[in-house]
Amino acid sequence: MTNSETITDSALDIEKIRKDFPILQTKVYGKPLIYLDNAATTQKPQAVLESLHHYYTQYNSNVHRGVHFLSQQATEAYEVARKKIAGYINARHEHEIIFTKGTTNSINLVAASFGKKFLKSGDEVLISAMEHHSNIVPWQLICEEKGATLKVIPVNELGELQMDAIDALLTDRVKIIAVTYVSNSLGTVNPVHEIIQKAHAVNIPVLIDAAQAVQHIPIDIQELDADFLAFSGHKIYGPTGVGILYGKEKWLNEMPPYEGGGDMIKNVTFAKTTYNELPFKFEAGTPDISGGIALGAAIDYVQQTGIAAIQQAEEEVVAYAYDRLSAIPSLRFIGDARHRSGAISFLIGNIHPYDLGEILDKQSIAVRTGHHCTQPVMDFFKIPGTVRASFAFYNTKSEVDELIKGIEKAKRMLA
């Protein structure tokens, strides 16, 4: 979505959809909850909650190693969820889908395992200046261990990547690029297709952090051609504690295991251990079985609703919010990219974001304040943090109107 774009009315019945999410019927301080913190975590539809309850009340058992009835039921449901996720992003193979604890865990897995195999002293890893800390620190750790250097694609004042700087950074020392699809703090949609094409032209693999994209934007991983893609279940209406790493088969086969024990082994002796085939090679220990199954239920819900329809509904409400916020005197957007999705960050005059967030909270409006785990972004803009309103397809224009009223009230109180 561009900031000047006109969005036609969504075909979705948003009020009907809202009834699928029990928490949206909650009242806070006696007023209906207005939840605008979806970039932190999304709320869960009844189908996901029922999936968790059904697992624990009907077939709770460990997976993959049991011959009894409950274990076979649990295993089948867990592996069906993997198949659903592979289908959702159009992965070529189901075994390219690795269950993890979330995006952070997925990126740490790649940084540690890929780095152990392919990084050496003098090599470089390339990230962008708008990364979440989870796509900075793991690479710093492996670079320190291997004597490699972390390089950064700069951003401009609009909160967009300086794409003209990339070519000079793509030297033969770069062994991998890791970049976010959508900035969690700015809402910027990065030109990941172009980045991947440039990288592949010089045989550099690319990891995409899709934590803020997979719930907003249709992703066809074969068309995108990313080598790795990471996302979290709780960002796409699933439970916390479960996530996904997609990796191309050729890379996953070459990378050593990240953790040892449980399903990742094929045979163990004191002399030598041989490792299991994909995807189990990277799934040590008992997984979050209920979380994986419930993530499958969340994917079902998204697909039944239609990701294209979800994208349209969200773009409509984000465009409306941007226009309404633009009319507030003294409001300053932090990041004003031409293409954005999901989130809008802003400041009001000299009001500290925490103060504004607290006043909005007392009006039952949930926003996020702070640096959003992107301290380098805040340093670039020379600010301590922002107020971030982030949207899902169940948000409405009337909720945006209440946000505007809340901001105006805060301005009067803090003037």
Buried (B, 14 or more C-beta within 10 A) or exposed (E): BEBEEEBEEBEBEBEEBBEBBEEBEEEBEEEEBBBBBBBBBBBBBEBBBEBBEBBEEEBBBBBBEBEEEEBBBBBEBBBEBBEBBBEBBEBEEBBBBBBBBBBBBBBBBBBBBBBBEBBEEEBBBBBBBBBBBBBBBBBBBBBEEBEBBBBBBBBEEBBBBEBEEBEEBBEEBBBBBBBBBBBBBBBBBBBBEEBBEBBBEEEBBBBBBBBBBBBBBBBEBEEBBBBBBBBBBBBBBBBBBBBBBBBBBEBBEEBEBBEEEBBBBEEEEEEEBEBBEBBBBBBBEEBBBBBBBBBBBBBBBBEEBBBEEBBBBBBBBBBBBBEBBEEBEEBBBBBBBEBBBBBBBBBBEEBBBEBBBEBBBEBBBBBBBBBBBBBBBBEBBEBBBBBBBBBBBBBBEEBBBBBBEBBEBBBEEBE
